[in-house]
């Protein structure tokens, strides 16, 4: 099968430096790709050739719109089209969520991420549930910063439960603020990745952006705010109810968590698990579920998640 691409600049982006994108597509799609001039020939099984043609054509269309193509984009595009050959990559990859301070464009990288972004746009309360590395918190943060910059909200509030993963806060040095700060570090990291450090710090000092332990939310009403609760699987039902009832007029709440990574004592019910059971049918509340296919970290992370899921299913079957 032969494909002809007329725009040299877009073709150059598609091929990548030293044709590294083509070599990656060869490996992912299990085909042989040959480039001659403006023509790309693809050889392999009918199914593999069809998949590669779809992948190359859609990626070329994205490049023609001025979007760069990185190895992660190629890998995610392959995942998406392997799952649904009718998926429109342009609608996913060209949906700009936010342009970070380093001029890096933040966009969804999977169908679930696109659904998540659309849900946050259209609903005032969204739950993002799934494994680590699927962009739940990062995309929520990008949406929050974008809303603040566009003056759709007046404040961003970021919260996490200070629950230890097998460690005790009392043994850590320092006062309460110093003890809980390590739990909030991932939220700061995501924030500083999107905004210039000095600007973000100034907004934090003014109280426009607030990063705090979940307990600090008690007794407040948050109006005109974008509120994010991260690691929500480690909330108790009481804490989850307290958080969800803080939402005031003109506000959005995004709750993220992984129900396979609960650090609460075994006898304690997760507030995220309960919320999923109680609130799933309420109009205006949207639940988006991510899977290992949505992982956008190192490829080994996806394999680790799958291995643990298989092991957990085996253990469940062994239980009397």
TILUMKOL-468369 format. One line per 5 residues: number of its first residue (from 1); their letters; for each residue x, y, z of C-alpha. Coordinates in steps of 0.05 Angstrom, whole numbers, padded with zeros to 5 digits. Each point is the difference from the previous one (the first is absolute). Layout:
// TILUMKOL-468369
NUM> A> X Y Z  ...
//
This chain:
// TILUMKOL-468369
1> XXXXX> 00000 00000 00000  00027 00069 -00019  -00018 00068 00030  00017 00066 -00032  00010 00062 00043
6> XXXXX> 00005 00067 -00036  00023 00047 00056  00074 -00008 00012  00000 00035 00068  -00056 -00043 00027
11> XXXXX> 00032 -00063 -00027  00065 00019 00034  -00037 00006 00067  -00035 -00066 -00013  00065 -00036 -00014
16> XXXXX> 00038 00031 00058  00074 00012 00006  00038 -00055 -00037  -00069 -00032 -00014  -00005 -00021 00073
21> XXXXX> -00077 00008 -00001  -00005 -00046 -00060  00044 -00052 00035  -00044 00005 00062  -00064 -00010 -00042
26> XXXXX> 00033 -00060 -00034  00012 -00032 00068  -00068 00017 00029  -00041 -00020 -00061  00044 -00060 -00019
31> XXXXX> 00011 00025 -00072  00057 00018 -00046  00002 00074 -00020  00040 00027 -00059  00006 00075 -00014
36> XXXXX> 00016 00023 -00071  -00009 00074 -00014  -00070 00019 00021  -00026 -00071 -00002  -00003 -00049 00058
41> XXXXX> -00008 -00075 -00016  -00027 -00046 00054  00007 -00076 -00003  -00028 -00052 00047  -00065 -00037 00015
46> XXXXX> -00065 00031 -00023  -00020 00018 00071  00068 00030 00018  00004 00039 -00065  -00070 00028 00011
51> XXXXX> 00017 00021 00070  00066 00032 -00022  -00035 00038 -00057  -00051 00028 00049  00055 00019 00048
56> XXXXX> 00044 00033 -00052  -00057 00038 -00033  -00028 00028 00065  00068 00018 00028  00017 00036 -00065
61> XXXXX> -00065 00039 00006  00020 00020 00071  00069 00022 -00024  -00032 00040 -00056  -00037 00040 00054
66> XXXXX> 00067 00021 00030  00000 -00050 00058  00068 -00032 00016  00004 -00075 00006  00038 -00030 00058
71> XXXXX> 00013 -00074 00014  -00055 00001 00053  -00049 00027 -00051  00016 -00057 -00048  -00008 -00052 00055
76> XXXXX> -00066 00029 00025  -00027 00007 -00071  00016 -00073 -00012  -00036 -00019 00065  -00061 00041 -00018
81> XXXXX> -00008 -00026 -00071  00013 -00072 00024  -00058 00008 00047  -00045 00037 -00050  00020 00006 -00073
86> XXXXX> -00054 00053 -00010  00028 00047 00053  00016 00070 -00025  00070 00017 00025  -00006 00073 -00018
91> XXXXX> -00059 00010 00047  00042 -00030 00056  00070 00026 -00013  -00019 00069 -00023  -00047 00015 00058
96> XXXXX> 00044 00050 00037  -00012 00000 00074  00054 00049 00020  00066 00029 -00025  00050 -00007 00057
101> XXXXX> 00051 00053 00018  00053 -00039 -00038  -00043 00008 -00063  -00017 -00074 00004  -00071 -00015 -00024
106> XXXXX> -00039 -00044 00047  -00050 -00044 -00037  -00036 -00066 00014  00038 -00062 -00022  -00055 -00053 00000
111> XXXXX> -00075 -00007 -00011  -00012 -00003 00075  00041 00063 00011  -00040 00035 -00053  -00065 -00023 00033
116> XXXXX> 00028 00024 00067  00016 00070 -00027  -00069 00005 -00032  -00033 -00023 00065  00037 00054 00040
121> XXXXX> -00022 00053 -00051  -00073 -00022 00002  -00011 -00023 00073  00012 00034 00066  00020 -00064 00036
126> XXXXX> 00045 -00052 -00032  00032 -00062 00027  00062 -00027 -00035  00014 -00072 00023  00057 -00043 -00025
131> XXXXX> 00072 -00022 00008  00062 00044 00008  00028 00034 -00062  -00066 00011 -00036  00002 00076 00007
136> XXXXX> -00059 00007 00048  00031 00053 00045  00044 00033 -00052  -00057 00013 -00049  -00045 00024 00057
141> XXXXX> 00055 00048 00021  00008 00025 -00072  -00075 00012 -00005  00001 00037 00067  00058 00046 -00020
146> XXXXX> -00033 00013 -00067  -00065 00019 00035  00037 00047 00046  00038 00033 -00057  -00065 00009 -00039
151> XXXXX> -00032 00030 00063  -00054 -00054 00001  00017 -00011 00074  00032 00044 00053  00038 -00054 00038
156> XXXXX> 00030 -00069 -00006  -00003 -00046 00061  00041 -00064 -00001  -00008 -00051 00055  00027 -00068 00019
161> XXXXX> -00014 -00045 00060  00062 -00007 00043  -00003 -00075 00005  00065 -00038 00008  00019 -00057 -00046
166> XXXXX> 00027 -00044 00055  00033 00058 00037  -00019 00042 00061  -00002 00075 -00002  00019 00004 00073
171> XXXXX> 00069 -00027 -00014  00015 00053 -00052  00039 00062 00023  -00029 00070 00001  -00066 00034 00015
176> XXXXX> -00067 -00019 -00032  00012 00040 -00064  00068 -00033 -00010  -00030 -00069 00014  -00055 00005 -00052
181> XXXXX> 00040 00037 -00053  00029 -00065 -00031  -00072 -00023 -00013  -00015 00064 -00038  00065 00000 -00040
186> XXXXX> -00030 -00035 -00062  -00052 00056 -00005  00054 00053 00004  00041 -00037 -00053  -00058 00000 -00049
191> XXXXX> -00015 00073 00014  00072 00023 -00011  00003 -00041 -00064  -00056 00043 -00028  00016 00069 00028
196> XXXXX> 00063 00041 00009  00024 -00014 00071  00001 00072 00022  -00070 00013 -00027  -00028 -00063 00032
201> XXXXX> 00034 00017 00066  -00030 00070 -00002  -00070 -00028 -00011  00011 -00049 00057  00022 00056 00046
206> XXXXX> -00062 00040 -00018  -00045 -00060 00013  -00024 -00003 -00072  00030 -00069 -00005  -00005 -00043 00063
211> XXXXX> 00033 -00067 00011  -00022 -00030 00066  -00015 -00065 00037  -00073 -00021 -00007  -00014 00014 00074
216> XXXXX> 00011 00075 -00013  -00064 00000 -00044  -00046 -00013 00059  -00052 00054 00014  00012 00040 -00064
221> XXXXX> -00042 00016 -00062  00039 00008 -00064  -00033 00047 -00050  00028 00015 -00070  00054 -00052 00012
226> XXXXX> 00031 -00058 -00036  00010 -00053 00053  00041 -00064 -00009  00003 -00058 00049  00058 -00046 -00016
231> XXXXX> 00013 -00070 00027  -00074 -00003 00019  00003 -00075 00010  00032 00016 00068  -00058 00041 00025
236> XXXXX> -00050 -00028 00050  -00075 00006 -00018  -00006 00057 00049  00058 00038 -00032  -00027 -00011 -00070
241> XXXXX> -00069 00026 00021  00033 00060 00033  00040 00016 -00063  -00058 -00007 -00049  -00045 00045 00042
246> XXXXX> 00052 00057 -00002  -00019 00016 -00072  -00031 00068 -00008  -00030 00041 -00057  00041 00006 -00064
251> XXXXX> 00048 -00056 00021  00024 -00065 -00029  00026 -00061 00038  00044 -00055 -00028  00014 -00061 00042
256> XXXXX> 00056 -00047 -00020  00022 -00067 00028  00020 -00072 -00011  -00044 -00050 00038  00054 -00053 -00007
261> XXXXX> 00048 00041 00042  -00038 00012 00065  00045 00013 00060  -00056 00002 00052  -00003 -00054 00054
266> XXXXX> -00037 -00063 -00026  -00061 00013 00043  -00009 00071 -00028  -00043 00011 -00062  00029 00046 -00053
271> XXXXX> -00040 00063 -00011  00014 -00005 -00074  -00028 -00071 -00004  -00062 00022 00037  -00009 00062 -00042
276> XXXXX> 00004 -00042 -00063  -00056 -00044 00026  -00044 00056 00026  00008 00055 -00051  00007 -00037 -00066
281> XXXXX> -00071 00014 -00023  -00006 00073 00020  -00008 00046 -00060  00055 00051 -00003  00052 -00045 00032
286> XXXXX> 00045 -00035 -00049  00045 -00061 00012  00058 -00013 -00049  00036 -00066 00007  00072 -00009 -00025
291> XXXXX> 00036 -00065 -00013  00071 -00023 -00012  -00009 00018 -00074  -00002 00074 00021  00067 -00001 00036
296> XXXXX> 00046 00054 -00030  00061 -00014 00042  00058 -00047 -00016  -00027 -00061 -00039  00022 -00045 00058
301> XXXXX> -00051 00035 00046  -00056 -00030 -00043  00031 -00069 00005  00008 00007 00076  -00074 00019 00007
306> XXXXX> -00022 -00059 -00041  00044 -00048 00039  -00029 00023 00066  -00071 -00005 -00027  00012 -00072 -00022
311> XXXXX> 00030 -00016 00068  -00058 00031 00038  -00051 -00039 -00042  00037 -00065 00015  00000 00016 00074
316> XXXXX> -00075 00015 -00001  -00014 -00068 -00033  00041 -00035 00055  -00041 00031 00056  -00051 -00048 00031
//
